[in-house]
Amino acid sequence: MENMSFFEEGYTKTLNIICDGKIVDMSIEDIFSNKYEHFIGVTYSISSSFINKYLKGFDTCDVVIGIDNDNIKNSVNEMAKHFKDNIHSILKGDSIKLYNELEEDVKKCLKKQTLNIKVSNTHIIHSKFYLMWNAKETRHIVGSSNLSNIAFD
């Protein structure tokens, strides 16, 4: 690893991946591969399209969002508060945009609690780290990429 460099002719890559001690190119699909059964992540922000495409395939998925954005916080808190009792009535409001943008199978994962999304109420969390695993293999992702297509593309 002594000759590793992320710099090429004055160009700095924004996504640098080291796998098994080597710099590699991986697609977003390869990074968040279906071979893993479980996902735990902490991110500053997340997009509904990312959840729909890359996080719905896990048997269990737990995400903590640390954005200091009242709309996101209110959206998730409102969703959690009313989900079991009266989800249809709050679907009409703007406050749960993230939930509205999720595909139906992802909403079912929320209901079954195989997908859990939590938002920090008291502290901004700007860290980004993710852990995926199955019985044979573990993948750790640490860096500055939020859970969005733009960050990992």
PyMOL commands that set and color helices and strands:
alter all, ss='L'
color gray80, all
select helices_A, chain A and resi 28-31+48-55+70-90+94-100+104-112+149-152
alter helices_A, ss='H'
color red, helices_A
select strands_A, chain A and resi 7-8+11-12+17-19+22-24+38-43+60-65+115-119+129-133+138-142
alter strands_A, ss='S'
color yellow, strands_A
deselect
rebuild
show_as cartoon
